[in-house]
Amino acid sequence: MTAMAKSTDLLGELLVNRGVITPEQLQEALEEQKRIHQPLGATLLYMGIISEEKTILPSLAEKYKTDFVSLKSIAISSEAMACLPAKAVNHYKVFPVKYEQGVLTVAMQDPSDVGVLDDLAMVSHAAIRPVVAGERDIMEAIREHYGLGAQIIEKMMSDSQISAAEAPAIETIDETTSEASISKFLNQILLQAYHDKATDIHIEPFGSKLRIRYRIDGILYDAQVSENIQFFKDELISRIKILSNLNIAEKRLPQDGRFKVKVENTDMDLRVTFLPTSFGESCVIRLLNTFRLYNFEELGIIGSERRHLDTLLMKQHGIIFLTGPTGSGKTTTLYSCLAALNSEDTKIITVEDPVEYQLKGVVQVQASPAIGLTFANALRSILRNDPDVIMIGEVRDFETAQIAIQMSLTGHLVFSTLHTNDAASGITRLIDIGIEPYLIASSVECFLAQRLVRLLCPSCKRQVDFTDELKREFELNAVKQVPAIYEAVGCKKCRMTGYSGRQAICEFLVLNEKIRSMVTGRSTSREIKQMAILEGMKTLRQHGWEKVAAGLTSPSEVLRATEDN
């Protein structure tokens, strides 16, 4: 009998003796094992008979008379990490936990693998004490503590013979090795960003440091990467430029580009911006899932807000403006509106810069000012294409706004965006760029202001006491029933932020007769907002506090998102 077969028999016997599986299940697993050629433990997991952390790993630890550890819940020793390089931990899929008196405690899947234990002892110059941990747990710990692509950076450092103490910029390294390694490192950055649901990747040089950050749920977080990546910043920037079909020799001027990647069967459109700084080129990569559309429930537009929106979508003509700062989800909501209207008997045309989502059955025009295809020029041609619904990416100037109004007055439903703090300020913005108030009053149906608030992580949110201050805020924002209030805590599932995902809070300023009269009378945005509230408009903050009352977000998050309202 081979060592592998003996090990399999021992594990199966142990699981049966402990009552984890039945003899019949063991026999089924052994038959399946012959078919898929996997270890017994992996076969049992594949068949769904057992779970790794609750059954197999504790059983292995008991079998080999050692401990089972969860790397997420124990302190990691930096002294232990110094004993094993990134290349070794990635190759053997192990993680150093503790180093004491010449003994290195190492978490691994199979503590009986004598060959791995001997290699680790040779690399670390220490006696090895194995403990049991799951592979996923080990790989997550490696990414968190050693940093993304640490083994790749180590290899490039070795190949180029650069020491961490050297500060001068790299001029030449082995071209083939560098290009392949940089490609792998960039792929790991993009893959991690996709898994973390990041919207942007920031690559920023600062003297002797290269900082990489992800924007997740609207907030920037540092990515864990090796400090030695600073020596390869030029190669990393050049690789991104090559993918974006940009000039790698031009480092003095800003450049914009884009490229596409496929991540786990998902097509991602990456928009890239380079900006020259005193320490080198800074790069921001915007990640767009060009086929992923959100319905109104996913956006958080439900209840009275959904009824308002459904009423607006039934209009045959007029303009609906979405307002808010950059990153408030305006474009995503616009696309959701278009998706709701998209049908065989409706012709929809969009003019965008750039086209962020691909809508089947919708004619989408990419504006290109460099060749003269501006928003205004494209809109003039669109009218001759017999559209029913038109979406304009953004109204930036008088000419575009004027054409949009003309379109609405000639029987088209028009959607667009404005950069303003609240709904009422959209009226002021249009007047500022030269549109007459009477045209605004006769063409615009609604200004919809929007913000995004982060949702509390359901795994770690904590209920808080209902204080007098919170009670006063709920009363001010017309929220009467509040069953419970929660605050952010932080756990591994939410990267210790306390939040996971985002939803929209909205403010619908519908132009009724009273509001239209105030617009033509050139009332201030403050006066218009006050009248709209008297007419029943729910403000951004009021909608935010409703989400607090529903247990979806925290009071501090609503105050952060609506601080300028």
C-alpha positions in Angstrom: 0.0 0.0 0.0 1.4 3.4 -1.0 1.8 6.3 1.5 -1.0 8.3 -0.3 -3.4 5.3 -0.1 -2.6 4.8 3.6 -3.1 8.5 4.3 -6.5 8.4 2.5 -7.6 5.3 4.5 -6.5 6.9 7.8 -8.5 10.1 7.0 -11.6 8.1 5.9 -11.4 5.9 9.0 -11.0 8.9 11.3 -14.0 10.7 9.8 -16.2 7.6 10.1 -15.1 7.0 13.7 -15.9 10.6 14.6 -19.4 10.2 13.0 -18.7 12.9 10.5 -19.5 10.6 7.6 -21.1 7.2 7.2 -19.3 4.1 5.8 -21.6 4.3 2.8 -20.6 7.9 2.2 -16.9 7.0 2.5 -17.4 4.2 -0.1 -19.1 6.6 -2.5 -16.3 9.1 -2.0 -13.6 6.5 -2.7 -15.4 5.6 -6.0 -15.7 9.2 -7.0 -12.0 9.7 -6.0 -11.0 7.2 -8.7 -12.9 9.2 -11.3 -11.7 12.7 -10.5 -8.2 11.8 -9.2 -8.3 14.1 -6.2 -7.4 13.5 -2.5 -10.1 12.1 -0.4 -10.6 15.3 1.5 -11.0 17.3 -1.7 -13.4 14.6 -3.1 -15.6 14.9 0.0 -15.7 18.6 -0.3 -16.5 18.4 -4.1 -19.4 16.0 -3.3 -20.7 18.4 -0.6 -20.6 15.8 2.1 -18.3 17.8 4.5 -17.1 21.4 5.0 -13.4 22.2 5.2 -13.2 24.3 8.3 -15.7 22.5 10.4 -14.8 18.9 9.7 -11.8 18.1 7.5 -9.2 20.5 8.9 -10.0 19.8 12.6 -9.9 16.1 11.8 -6.5 16.4 10.1 -5.2 18.4 13.1 -6.4 15.7 15.4 -4.9 13.0 13.2 -1.5 14.5 13.2 -1.7 15.7 16.8 -1.3 19.3 16.1 -3.5 22.5 16.2 -6.1 23.8 13.7 -5.8 27.6 13.3 -7.9 30.3 11.7 -5.5 32.8 10.3 -8.2 35.5 10.3 -8.5 35.5 14.1 -4.9 35.2 15.3 -2.0 37.8 15.5 0.7 37.3 12.8 4.3 37.8 13.9 6.4 40.0 11.6 9.5 38.1 12.9 7.9 34.9 11.6 7.2 36.4 8.2 10.8 37.5 7.9 11.8 33.8 8.1 10.1 32.9 4.8 10.2 34.9 1.5 7.1 35.5 -0.6 8.3 33.1 -3.2 8.4 30.2 -0.7 5.0 30.8 0.9 3.3 31.1 -2.5 5.1 28.1 -3.9 4.3 25.8 -1.0 1.0 27.5 0.0 2.0 27.9 3.6 2.0 30.8 6.0 4.4 31.6 8.9 2.5 32.3 12.1 5.0 32.5 15.0 8.8 32.4 15.6 10.0 31.5 19.1 13.4 30.2 20.3 14.4 28.9 16.9 11.1 27.2 16.2 8.9 28.5 13.3 5.2 27.7 13.5 3.9 27.3 9.9 0.2 27.0 8.9 -0.2 24.5 6.0 -2.8 22.1 4.6 -1.0 18.9 5.0 1.3 18.7 8.0 2.5 15.2 7.0 4.4 16.4 3.9 7.9 15.8 5.1 9.4 17.1 1.8 7.8 20.5 2.3 8.8 20.6 6.0 12.4 19.9 5.1 12.5 22.6 2.4 10.9 25.2 4.8 13.5 24.3 7.5 16.3 24.8 5.0 14.9 28.2 3.8 14.1 29.6 7.2 17.1 28.1 9.1 14.7 27.1 11.8 12.9 24.0 13.2 9.4 23.8 11.7 6.2 23.2 13.8 3.3 22.6 11.4 -0.3 23.6 12.2 -3.3 23.0 10.0 -5.2 25.8 8.1 -7.3 26.0 5.0 -5.9 26.8 1.6 -8.2 29.8 1.0 -7.3 31.1 4.5 -3.6 30.7 3.8 -3.8 32.5 0.4 -5.8 35.4 1.8 -3.3 35.8 4.6 -0.4 35.8 2.0 -2.1 38.6 0.0 -2.9 40.6 3.1 0.4 40.4 4.8 3.0 39.9 2.0 1.1 42.1 -0.5 -0.2 41.6 -4.0 2.3 40.0 -6.3 5.0 39.9 -3.7 6.6 36.8 -5.2 6.7 38.5 -8.6 8.4 41.6 -7.2 10.9 39.4 -5.4 11.7 37.6 -8.7 12.2 40.9 -10.6 14.4 42.2 -7.8 16.5 39.0 -8.1 16.6 39.1 -11.9 17.6 42.7 -12.0 20.0 42.4 -9.1 18.6 45.4 -7.3 18.7 45.7 -3.5 15.9 47.3 -1.5 18.4 49.8 -0.2 19.1 51.2 -3.7 17.1 54.3 -4.5 18.2 55.2 -8.1 15.6 54.6 -10.9 16.0 51.4 -12.9 17.3 51.9 -16.4 17.6 48.4 -17.8 16.6 44.9 -16.6 16.1 41.7 -18.5 13.4 42.7 -21.0 11.6 39.3 -21.4 11.6 38.6 -17.6 10.5 42.1 -16.7 7.7 42.3 -19.2 6.2 38.9 -18.3 6.5 39.6 -14.5 5.0 43.1 -14.8 2.1 41.7 -16.8 1.4 39.1 -14.1 1.7 41.8 -11.4 -0.8 44.1 -13.3 -3.1 41.1 -13.7 -3.1 40.5 -10.0 -3.9 44.2 -9.3 -6.8 44.1 -11.7 -8.1 40.7 -10.4 -8.0 41.9 -6.8 -9.8 45.2 -7.8 -12.5 43.1 -9.5 -13.0 40.9 -6.4 -13.1 43.9 -4.1 -15.6 45.6 -6.4 -13.4 48.6 -6.8 -14.4 51.3 -9.3 -11.0 52.9 -9.6 -7.3 52.0 -9.2 -4.9 54.8 -8.3 -1.2 54.3 -9.0 0.7 57.3 -7.5 4.5 57.9 -7.3 5.7 59.7 -4.2 9.5 60.0 -4.0 10.9 56.7 -2.9 7.4 55.1 -2.7 4.8 53.9 -5.2 1.3 53.9 -3.7 -1.5 51.8 -5.1 -5.0 52.4 -3.9 -8.5 51.1 -4.7 -11.7 53.1 -4.6 -14.3 50.8 -3.0 -17.8 52.1 -2.3 -16.6 55.6 -2.9 -13.7 55.5 -0.4 -10.0 55.0 -1.2 -8.1 52.2 0.5 -4.4 51.3 0.2 -3.7 48.0 -1.6 -1.2 45.8 0.2 1.8 45.6 -2.2 5.5 45.0 -1.7 7.5 48.2 -1.1 9.9 47.1 -3.8 7.3 47.8 -6.5 8.7 51.4 -6.4 11.7 50.1 -8.4 9.5 49.0 -11.3 7.0 51.9 -11.5 8.2 52.9 -15.0 7.7 49.3 -16.3 4.3 49.2 -14.7 3.2 52.5 -16.3 4.7 51.5 -19.7 2.7 48.2 -19.6 -0.6 50.0 -19.0 0.2 52.5 -21.8 1.0 49.6 -24.2 -2.4 48.0 -23.4 -4.1 51.4 -23.9 -2.3 52.0 -27.3 -0.6 55.2 -25.9 2.8 56.7 -26.5 5.1 55.2 -23.9 7.8 57.8 -24.7 5.6 60.7 -23.8 5.9 61.4 -20.1 5.5 65.2 -20.0 1.9 65.5 -21.1 -1.4 64.0 -19.8 -2.7 61.1 -21.8 -6.1 59.3 -21.8 -6.8 55.8 -23.2 -8.7 52.6 -22.6 -8.4 48.9 -23.0 -10.6 45.8 -22.3 -10.0 42.7 -20.2 -12.0 39.6 -19.4 -12.1 38.7 -15.7 -13.9 35.5 -14.8 -16.2 35.6 -17.9 -16.9 39.3 -17.2 -16.0 41.8 -19.9 -14.5 44.9 -18.2 -13.8 48.2 -20.0 -10.9 50.1 -18.4 -10.5 53.8 -18.9 -7.0 55.1 -18.2 -5.7 58.6 -17.3 -2.0 59.5 -17.0 -0.9 62.7 -15.3 2.7 63.9 -15.1 3.9 64.8 -11.6 7.1 65.8 -10.0 7.9 62.2 -9.1 6.8 60.6 -12.3 3.4 59.7 -13.9 0.3 59.2 -11.9 -2.2 56.8 -13.3 -5.9 56.2 -12.6 -7.8 53.2 -14.0 -11.6 53.3 -14.0 -13.2 49.9 -14.1 -16.5 49.6 -15.9 -18.5 46.4 -16.3 -20.0 47.3 -19.7 -22.8 44.7 -19.5 -23.9 44.9 -15.9 -27.0 46.9 -15.4 -28.8 47.6 -12.1 -32.6 47.5 -11.6 -34.2 50.1 -9.4 -34.4 47.8 -6.4 -30.7 47.2 -6.5 -30.1 51.0 -6.7 -32.3 51.5 -3.6 -35.0 53.3 -5.5 -38.2 51.8 -4.0 -41.4 53.0 -2.4 -42.4 56.6 -3.1 -39.2 57.2 -5.0 -40.0 54.3 -7.4 -43.5 55.7 -7.9 -42.1 59.1 -8.7 -39.7 57.6 -11.3 -42.4 55.4 -12.9 -44.6 58.4 -13.4 -41.7 60.3 -15.0 -40.9 57.4 -17.3 -44.5 57.4 -18.6 -44.0 61.0 -20.0 -44.0 61.3 -23.8 -41.9 64.5 -23.8 -39.9 66.8 -21.6 -36.5 66.7 -19.9 -35.5 64.7 -16.8 -32.2 66.0 -15.3 -30.1 63.9 -12.9 -28.0 66.1 -10.7 -25.1 65.5 -8.3 -21.3 65.5 -8.0 -19.0 63.2 -9.8 -19.3 59.6 -8.5 -22.9 59.9 -7.3 -24.2 57.3 -9.6 -26.1 59.5 -12.1 -25.0 57.6 -15.2 -25.9 54.3 -13.6 -29.4 55.5 -12.8 -29.8 57.0 -16.3 -29.0 53.6 -17.8 -31.5 51.9 -15.5 -34.2 54.3 -16.8 -33.2 53.6 -20.4 -33.3 49.8 -19.7 -36.8 50.2 -18.3 -38.0 52.1 -21.4 -36.2 49.8 -23.9 -38.7 48.0 -26.1 -39.3 47.0 -29.7 -41.6 50.0 -30.3 -39.3 52.6 -28.8 -36.3 54.2 -30.5 -33.6 55.2 -28.0 -30.5 57.1 -29.0 -27.7 58.2 -26.6 -24.8 60.6 -27.0 -22.0 59.9 -24.5 -18.4 60.6 -23.7 -17.5 57.8 -23.2 -20.1 55.0 -23.7 -20.0 53.4 -20.2 -22.5 50.5 -20.6 -23.7 48.6 -23.7 -27.5 48.4 -24.1 -28.8 45.9 -26.5 -31.3 47.6 -28.9 -30.1 51.1 -28.1 -28.2 53.3 -30.6 -25.2 54.7 -28.7 -23.1 57.5 -30.1 -19.5 58.1 -28.8 -18.8 61.9 -28.8 -15.4 62.8 -30.0 -14.6 66.5 -29.8 -11.1 65.9 -31.3 -12.7 65.2 -34.7 -15.6 67.7 -34.3 -18.2 65.2 -33.1 -19.4 67.3 -30.1 -22.5 66.7 -28.1 -24.2 69.6 -30.0 -23.2 68.3 -33.4 -24.3 64.8 -32.7 -27.7 65.9 -31.3 -28.4 67.8 -34.5 -28.0 64.6 -36.5 -30.0 62.6 -34.0 -33.1 64.5 -34.7 -33.1 63.3 -38.3 -33.0 59.7 -37.0 -36.5 59.7 -35.6 -35.8 58.9 -31.9 -38.5 58.6 -29.2 -36.1 58.8 -26.2 -32.7 60.6 -26.1 -30.0 60.4 -23.5 -27.3 63.1 -23.4 -24.3 62.1 -21.2 -24.0 65.6 -19.7 -25.2 69.2 -20.4 -22.0 71.2 -20.2 -22.7 74.3 -22.3 -25.4 76.6 -23.7 -25.5 75.0 -27.1 -26.1 71.5 -25.8 -28.7 72.7 -23.3 -30.5 74.7 -26.0 -30.7 71.7 -28.4 -31.9 69.4 -25.5 -34.7 71.9 -24.7 -35.7 72.1 -28.4 -35.9 68.3 -28.5 -38.2 68.1 -25.5 -40.5 70.8 -27.0 -40.8 68.9 -30.2 -42.1 65.7 -28.6 -39.1 63.8 -27.3 -38.3 62.5 -23.8 -34.8 63.6 -23.0 -32.5 62.4 -20.1 -29.3 64.2 -19.1 -27.1 65.1 -16.1 -25.9 68.3 -14.4 -23.2 68.8 -11.8 -25.1 70.5 -8.9 -25.4 69.9 -5.2 -29.1 69.5 -5.0 -32.2 69.4 -7.3 -33.1 73.1 -7.0 -29.6 74.2 -8.0 -30.2 72.6 -11.4 -32.5 75.5 -12.3 -29.8 78.0 -11.3 -27.2 76.1 -13.3 -29.2 76.2 -16.5 -29.9 79.9 -16.1 -26.2 80.5 -15.5 -25.2 78.9 -18.8 -27.7 81.1 -20.6 -31.1 79.3 -20.8 -34.1 81.6 -20.4 -36.3 80.7 -17.3 -39.5 80.4 -19.4 -37.8 77.7 -21.5 -36.8 75.8 -18.4 -40.3 76.0 -17.0 -41.9 74.8 -20.2 -39.5 71.9 -21.0 -38.1 70.4 -17.8 -40.3 67.8 -16.0 -38.0 67.0 -13.0 -34.7 67.5 -11.4 -33.6 64.4 -9.6 -30.7 64.9 -7.2 -28.8 61.8 -6.1 -26.1 60.6 -3.7 -24.7 57.2 -2.8 -24.6 56.0 0.8 -22.6 52.9 1.9 -24.7 50.0 3.2 -23.8 48.5 6.6 -22.1 45.1 6.5 -24.8 42.6 7.6 -22.2 40.4 9.3 -20.9 43.0 11.8 -23.3 45.9 12.1 -24.1 46.8 15.7 -27.3 48.2 17.2 -26.9 51.5 19.1 -29.0 53.4 21.6 -31.7 55.8 20.5 -30.2 59.1 21.8 -32.0 62.4 22.1 -29.8 63.8 19.3 -30.8 60.9 17.0 -34.5 61.3 17.9 -34.3 65.0 17.1 -32.7 64.2 13.7 -35.4 61.7 12.8 -38.1 64.3 13.8 -36.5 67.0 11.7 -36.4 64.7 8.7 -40.0 63.5 9.1 -39.2 59.9 9.9 -41.6 58.6 12.6 -41.2 54.9 13.0 -37.6 53.8 13.9 -37.4 50.1 15.1 -33.6 50.1 15.5 -30.5 52.1 14.6 -27.2 50.5 13.6 -23.6 51.6 13.3 -20.5 50.3 11.4 -18.1 48.0 13.2 -15.8 46.2 10.8 -14.9 42.6 10.0 -12.9 40.5 7.6 -15.8 40.2 5.2 -16.0 44.0 4.7 -12.2 44.7 4.9 -12.7 46.2 8.4 -14.7 49.1 7.0 -18.1 48.2 8.4 -19.7 48.7 5.0 -20.4 46.6 2.0 -22.1 48.0 -1.2 -24.0 51.2 -1.8 -27.5 52.5 -2.6 -28.9 55.7 -3.9 -30.7 58.4 -1.9 -32.8 60.7 -4.0 -34.5 64.1 -4.1 -37.3 64.5 -6.7 -38.0 68.2 -7.6 -41.0 67.8 -9.9 -42.0 71.0 -11.7 -45.7 71.6 -11.0 -47.5 74.8 -11.7 -46.3 76.6 -8.5 -42.7 75.6 -9.2 -42.9 76.6 -12.8 -44.3 80.0 -11.8 -41.3 80.6 -9.4 -38.9 79.6 -12.1 -40.2 82.1 -14.6 -40.3 84.7 -11.8 -36.5 84.0 -11.3 -36.9 82.9 -7.6 -33.7 81.7 -5.9 -32.9 78.0 -5.7 -33.4 78.2 -1.9 -36.9 79.7 -2.3 -37.8 77.0 -4.9 -36.5 74.2 -2.6 -38.5 75.5 0.3 -41.7 75.6 -1.8 -41.0 72.1 -3.2 -40.7 70.8 0.4 -44.0 72.4 1.3 -45.4 70.6 -1.8 -44.2 67.3 -0.5 -40.7 66.9 -1.8 -38.5 64.6 0.2 -34.9 65.9 0.6 -31.8 63.8 0.2 -31.3 63.8 3.9 -34.8 62.8 4.6 -34.5 59.8 2.3 -31.1 59.0 3.9 -32.7 58.9 7.4 -35.4 56.6 6.1 -32.6 54.2 5.1 -31.1 54.6 8.6 -34.5 53.7 10.1 -34.6 50.6 7.8 -31.3 49.5 9.2 -29.5 49.8 5.9 -27.0 52.5 6.7 -25.6 54.5 9.6 -26.4 58.1 10.7 -22.8 59.1 10.2 -22.9 57.8 6.6 -26.0 59.9 5.8 -24.5 63.0 7.3 -21.3 62.5 5.3 -23.2 62.0 2.0 -25.5 65.0 2.6 -23.2 67.5 4.3 -23.6 70.1 1.6 -27.4 70.0 1.7 
